[in-house]
């Protein structure tokens, strides 16, 4: 199991994975969570933010996509700054070029062992944090149910609201930002027993550094 | 984005408001909790906030299933001491309709709504009445359900509190934020503790890891066996592990000891 990162530049070689991702997103966000606004006749959840600047992190096992997340640069139009501006009452924590808007996060199979978060979910969180560190970003923005806040803070992630929560489609919803840091990556990995990077090293054009020594088993 | 909007959510009902007239208080409170370095700081921040908001008591606790004592699950407690002792010694959590309701909903509720749930149980009414005698007549409870399937709650007690849905939503956010932060401090693996393994502890763990018994190690290092066990026990406590083999596994996994 590993994470494939799809940018505009490598989209051609990963086309099949991206197609699977769009179909899974439709199944999860429309069919299961009932976001009817996103319903499409072709059963693919694709919108204007799935453009060449979007970065898709896809959790892959063999040829199967198990989960995904979409990260879009804040310097371009984003879901947060076009659709959810009413949730924002406070300034962003830094320059727009230092941030990524984290959207369409999902895990297909939330296998639970009864004790902790599904390992797949933790791997995807960890991968997103590591991706941000490797690409020089300093914060994520997000919009989610407030229930998500409990989970994120329980991993020792530094989370801050961008405004007061509001009811959206019957769910208390908040916009916020997450600090990108080595510490956040370490905690996610340590709490979940993740001992290595799951990102594809070729995508980031570095080899040795990917398996950070402090996470490797002796 | 929506990491997860799977929880079906009714409108907030029967809301308590307290003397919270704007969201700034919550923002600043969240900021302080974000920077807190241990659970007692979080307690201080929450207590200070809840007093300013007009609440008189506060508890953050996990809720075990029936038959399991509550006390080890209490995270922070700012209840009247006498009531706390009575509640724990008499296992009132088994009867308390406020605690019972946390298993059935994710939505914050006022205590008296829960009382009306369970009027058929005389024990429930008894607990509510006794709580009132100790000054905990009214309040609001915020259930917390974690991804590992545990239930918990953050419960504020106070009188004469006004209704305001926006304030309740903010209080809900605060409770979830604080609960997650407190949980982070209690997670079994803690890097800050890892770094405090002493040289002697590491040395002994290395011998344990290659299969030496306490007696062997005592001979090798010219120590008493109880000293060896003392160091292993300290390391186990620091790593938050339950057994000797788990301690070794953790120590190896995080490169606290190396085995050649």
Contacts between the chains, C-beta under 8 A, distances in Angstrom:
chain1	res1	chain2	res2	distance
A	29	B	2	7.6
A	32	B	6	7.7
A	33	B	2	7.8
A	33	B	5	5.8
A	33	B	6	6.1
A	35	B	2	7.9
A	35	B	5	7.9
A	79	B	1	6.6
A	80	B	1	7.7
A	90	B	27	7.5
A	101	B	1	7.1
A	102	B	1	5.4
A	102	B	3	8.0
A	103	B	1	3.7
A	103	B	2	7.5
A	104	B	1	6.6
A	104	B	2	7.8
A	105	B	1	6.3
A	105	B	2	7.6
A	105	B	3	4.9
A	105	B	4	7.9
A	112	B	149	7.4
A	114	B	148	7.2
A	114	B	149	6.3
A	115	B	148	5.3
A	116	B	147	7.4
A	116	B	148	5.2
A	117	B	147	4.7
A	117	B	148	7.1
A	142	B	1	4.7
A	142	B	3	6.8
A	143	B	1	4.9
A	143	B	2	6.2
A	144	B	1	6.0
A	144	B	2	5.4
A	144	B	3	4.3
A	144	B	4	6.6
A	144	B	5	7.3
A	145	B	2	7.0
A	145	B	3	7.3
A	145	B	4	5.8
A	145	B	5	4.8
A	145	B	7	6.4
A	146	B	169	7.6
A	146	B	172	6.3
A	146	B	173	5.0
A	146	B	176	5.8
A	147	B	4	6.7
A	147	B	7	5.7
A	147	B	106	7.0
A	147	B	145	7.9
A	147	B	176	6.7
A	148	B	3	4.4
A	148	B	4	5.5
A	149	B	173	6.6
A	149	B	176	5.0
A	149	B	177	5.4
A	149	B	180	6.5
A	150	B	144	6.2
A	150	B	146	6.8
A	150	B	176	4.1
A	150	B	177	7.2
A	150	B	179	5.5
A	150	B	180	4.1
A	150	B	183	7.7
A	151	B	146	7.5
A	151	B	147	5.7
A	151	B	180	6.6
A	152	B	180	6.7
A	153	B	34	8.0
A	153	B	176	7.9
A	153	B	177	5.6
A	153	B	179	8.0
A	153	B	180	3.1
A	153	B	181	4.8
A	153	B	183	7.8
A	153	B	184	6.4
A	154	B	146	7.2
A	154	B	179	7.8
A	154	B	180	4.0
A	154	B	181	7.5
A	154	B	183	4.1
A	154	B	184	5.2
A	154	B	187	7.3
A	155	B	184	6.6
A	156	B	184	4.2
A	156	B	187	7.8
A	158	B	34	5.7
A	159	B	34	7.2
A	159	B	177	7.5
A	160	B	30	7.0
A	160	B	31	7.1
A	160	B	34	6.6
A	161	B	27	6.7
A	161	B	30	6.4
A	161	B	173	7.2
A	164	B	23	4.4
A	164	B	26	7.7
A	164	B	166	7.0
A	164	B	169	7.5
A	164	B	170	6.2
A	165	B	169	4.9
A	165	B	170	6.8
A	165	B	172	7.5
A	165	B	173	5.2
A	166	B	169	7.7
A	167	B	9	7.9
A	167	B	11	7.3
A	167	B	12	8.0
A	167	B	169	7.4
A	169	B	5	7.6
A	170	B	8	7.1
A	170	B	9	4.7
A	170	B	10	7.1
A	170	B	11	7.5
A	171	B	5	5.0
A	171	B	7	6.7
A	171	B	9	4.7
A	172	B	9	6.7
A	172	B	169	5.3
A	172	B	172	6.4
A	172	B	173	7.5
A	173	B	2	7.9
A	173	B	5	7.5
A	174	B	173	6.6
A	186	B	191	6.3
A	187	B	184	7.5
A	187	B	191	7.2
A	190	B	189	4.8
A	190	B	190	8.0
A	190	B	191	5.8
A	190	B	254	7.1
A	191	B	187	5.2
A	191	B	189	5.8
A	193	B	253	7.5
A	195	B	253	6.4
A	213	B	255	7.6
A	214	B	254	7.9
A	214	B	255	6.4
A	216	B	255	7.4
A	217	B	252	6.9
A	217	B	253	5.8
A	218	B	252	5.0
A	218	B	253	7.7
A	218	B	255	5.7
A	218	B	257	7.5
A	218	B	258	5.2
A	218	B	259	6.2
